[in-house]
């Protein structure tokens, strides 16, 4: 069987191993050796597929961002209202993958490190802009433009803040769901009552 067929599997193994290593040890203590140990693969394979530890870290962040995007896209169709779309945006940001312990620890490590790493900072900016743009797209159809800008900014801050608070307090499933409900209620409070 050609080796190329193994590449997507190996890459995903290494990304999963990175998530587990960062969750267990933190980003600073995670090394090529700890990742390869979690993956059950030789350390040389990381250089082969990603070039370096930093290359693998960036690929892992991109994987998380793609998972977040896919969670939203999979639920949206042309028949939903803009208000329903806003609720789906909130749900995507509180989705199962975003609240799994190893994923949340990894998010926190990445975002803390983004203050010192230009590439991770760029990816964090992309993530923040995507959330804001998604919110603004719907708010623009429900509110006057200036109000829509403010609503998108405030909603993004509320979603991020409630998610972060839930993670930092090690919220259980019910508490995490309550944080999601609070975010939805806040977003709904910004929409005129006459809207569907």
C-alpha positions in Angstrom: 0.0 0.0 0.0 1.5 3.4 -0.9 2.7 5.5 2.1 0.7 8.5 0.9 -2.5 6.8 2.1 -1.2 6.9 5.6 -0.5 10.7 5.6 -4.0 12.0 6.7 -4.2 9.3 9.4 -0.7 10.1 10.7 -1.3 13.8 10.6 -4.5 13.4 12.6 -2.8 11.1 15.1 -0.1 13.7 15.7 -2.7 16.5 16.1 -4.7 14.4 18.6 -1.5 13.6 20.4 -0.6 17.3 20.6 -4.1 18.1 22.1 -3.5 15.4 24.7 0.1 16.5 25.5 -0.8 20.2 25.8 -3.8 19.3 28.0 -1.7 17.2 30.2 1.5 19.3 30.4 0.8 22.7 29.0 2.2 24.2 25.8 5.6 25.1 27.2 6.3 21.6 28.6 5.0 19.9 25.4 7.9 18.6 23.3 8.3 16.6 20.1 9.1 13.6 22.4 5.9 14.0 24.5 3.8 14.3 21.4 5.4 11.3 19.7 4.9 9.3 22.9 1.2 10.2 23.0 0.9 9.3 19.3 2.9 6.1 19.6 5.0 7.2 16.7 8.7 8.1 16.3 9.6 11.7 16.9 11.1 12.0 13.4 7.7 11.7 11.8 6.7 15.1 13.3 9.5 16.8 11.3 8.6 14.8 8.2 4.9 15.9 8.2 5.1 19.3 9.9 8.7 20.5 9.8 8.9 21.3 13.6 7.0 21.4 16.8 5.8 24.9 15.9 4.5 23.6 12.6 2.5 20.9 14.4 1.2 23.4 17.0 0.0 25.7 14.2 -1.7 22.7 12.4 -3.4 21.8 15.7 -4.8 25.3 16.2 -6.0 25.3 12.6 -7.7 21.9 13.2 -9.5 23.4 16.2 -10.6 26.5 14.2 -11.8 24.2 11.4 -13.8 22.1 13.9 -15.4 25.3 15.2 -16.3 26.4 11.7 -17.6 23.0 10.6 -19.8 22.8 13.7 -21.6 25.9 12.5 -21.7 25.2 8.8 -23.2 21.7 9.4 -26.2 23.2 11.1 -27.0 26.2 8.8 -29.3 26.0 5.8 -31.1 28.5 3.7 -34.4 28.0 5.5 -33.4 29.3 8.9 -34.1 32.8 10.1 -31.2 35.2 11.0 -32.2 35.0 14.6 -32.0 31.2 14.5 -28.6 31.6 12.8 -27.4 33.7 15.7 -28.4 30.9 18.1 -26.5 28.4 16.0 -23.4 30.6 16.2 -23.7 30.5 20.0 -24.2 26.8 20.0 -21.1 26.2 17.8 -19.0 28.1 20.3 -20.3 26.0 23.1 -20.3 22.7 21.1 -19.2 19.4 22.5 -15.7 19.7 20.9 -15.2 23.1 22.4 -16.0 21.9 26.0 -14.1 18.7 26.1 -11.5 19.0 28.8 -8.4 18.3 26.7 -9.6 20.7 24.0 -10.5 23.6 26.4 -7.1 23.2 28.2 -5.4 23.4 24.8 -7.4 26.4 23.7 -6.3 28.2 26.9 -2.7 27.3 26.4 -2.7 28.4 22.8 -4.4 31.7 23.4 -2.1 32.5 26.4 0.9 31.8 24.2 -0.5 33.9 21.3 0.5 36.9 23.3 4.1 35.9 22.6 3.9 34.1 19.3 3.1 36.0 16.2 1.7 33.1 14.2 -0.6 32.0 17.0 -1.6 35.6 17.6 -2.6 35.8 13.9 -4.7 32.6 14.2 -6.4 34.0 17.3 -7.2 37.2 15.4 -8.7 35.1 12.6 -10.8 33.3 15.1 -12.0 36.5 16.8 -12.8 38.1 13.4 -14.7 35.1 12.2 -17.0 35.1 15.3 -17.6 38.9 14.9 -18.2 38.6 11.2 -20.7 35.8 11.6 -22.6 37.7 14.2 -22.6 40.9 12.2 -23.9 39.2 9.1 -27.1 38.3 11.0 -27.4 41.4 13.1 -27.2 43.6 10.0 -30.5 42.1 8.8 -32.2 42.7 12.2 -30.9 46.0 13.3 -29.8 49.4 11.9 -26.1 49.2 10.9 -24.6 51.1 13.8 -26.6 49.0 16.3 -25.6 45.9 14.4 -21.9 46.7 14.8 -22.3 47.2 18.5 -24.5 44.1 18.9 -21.9 42.0 17.2 -19.1 43.4 19.3 -21.0 42.9 22.6 -22.2 39.4 21.6 -18.8 38.2 20.7 -17.4 39.5 24.0 -20.3 37.8 25.9 -19.8 34.5 24.2 -16.1 34.5 24.7 -16.4 35.6 28.3 -19.0 33.1 29.3 -17.1 30.3 27.6 -13.9 31.3 29.3 -15.5 31.6 32.7 -17.1 28.2 32.3 -13.7 26.7 31.4 -11.7 28.4 34.1 -14.2 27.3 36.8 -14.1 23.7 35.4 -17.8 23.8 34.8 -19.7 20.5 34.5 -22.1 19.8 31.6 -25.1 21.5 33.3 -23.0 24.6 34.1 -21.6 24.7 30.6 -25.1 24.5 29.1 -26.3 27.3 31.4 -23.4 29.5 30.1 -24.6 28.7 26.6 -28.2 29.6 27.6 -27.0 32.9 29.1 -25.2 33.8 25.9 -28.3 33.0 23.8 -30.5 35.1 26.1 -28.1 38.0 25.8 -28.0 37.8 22.0 -31.8 37.6 21.9 -32.1 40.6 24.2 -30.5 42.7 21.5 -33.0 41.8 18.9 -36.3 43.8 18.5 -39.3 41.8 19.9 -41.1 42.1 16.5 -38.5 39.8 14.9 -39.2 36.1 14.5 
